[in-house]
Amino acid sequence: MSAIESPCILVCAMDMKTGYCFGCGRTRDEIEAWIDMTPERRREVMAELPARLETVERRPRRETRRGRMARERGTLA
């Protein structure tokens, strides 16, 4: 069994105004259905995530795993 690519960064909290997760930008329905989606559908959703994350009302206060890894590499997240 191969690993399923996921945008999850372990910041699991929903923006009540947009309905998107603060960490990954997915909706609850997308998160729940992720494992059953086709690889093509997952790629379609992932292509939409950067624009979605620009619309959330606030950013997470704690450092994310992605941010920490970038900081440790000396690059920006």
C-alpha positions in Angstrom: 0.0 0.0 0.0 1.4 3.4 -1.0 1.3 6.5 1.1 -1.5 9.0 0.4 -0.3 12.6 -0.2 -1.9 15.0 2.3 -1.7 18.7 2.9 -2.2 18.2 6.6 0.3 20.1 8.8 -1.3 19.1 12.1 -3.0 22.4 12.7 -6.5 21.1 12.9 -8.9 24.0 13.5 -11.7 25.3 11.3 -12.3 28.9 10.3 -16.0 29.3 11.0 -16.4 32.1 8.4 -14.9 30.3 5.4 -15.3 26.7 6.6 -11.6 26.0 5.8 -9.1 24.4 8.1 -6.5 27.0 9.3 -3.7 24.5 8.7 -4.4 22.9 5.3 -7.3 24.8 3.8 -9.6 21.8 3.3 -13.2 21.7 4.3 -14.5 19.2 6.8 -16.1 17.2 4.0 -12.9 17.1 2.1 -10.9 16.0 5.1 -13.4 13.2 5.8 -13.4 12.0 2.2 -9.7 12.4 1.6 -8.7 8.7 1.8 -11.5 7.8 -0.6 -10.8 10.5 -3.2 -9.0 9.6 -6.4 -5.4 10.9 -6.7 -6.7 13.2 -9.4 -9.4 14.7 -7.2 -6.8 15.1 -4.3 -4.5 17.0 -6.7 -7.4 19.3 -7.8 -8.2 20.1 -4.2 -4.5 20.7 -3.3 -4.2 23.1 -6.2 -7.0 25.2 -4.6 -5.5 25.3 -1.1 -3.1 28.2 -1.4 -5.9 30.6 -2.5 -8.2 29.3 0.2 -5.6 29.8 2.9 -5.4 33.5 1.9 -9.1 33.9 2.9 -9.1 32.5 6.4 -9.8 35.1 9.1 -6.7 34.4 11.3 -3.6 32.4 11.1 -2.7 29.8 13.7 -0.7 31.2 16.6 1.5 28.2 17.2 4.3 27.3 14.9 3.3 24.7 12.4 5.4 21.6 11.5 5.9 23.0 8.0 7.1 26.4 9.5 9.4 24.7 12.0 11.0 22.5 9.3 11.5 25.5 7.0 13.0 27.5 9.9 15.4 24.6 10.7 16.4 24.4 7.0 16.9 28.2 7.0 14.2 28.8 4.4 10.9 30.6 4.6 7.7 28.5 4.9 
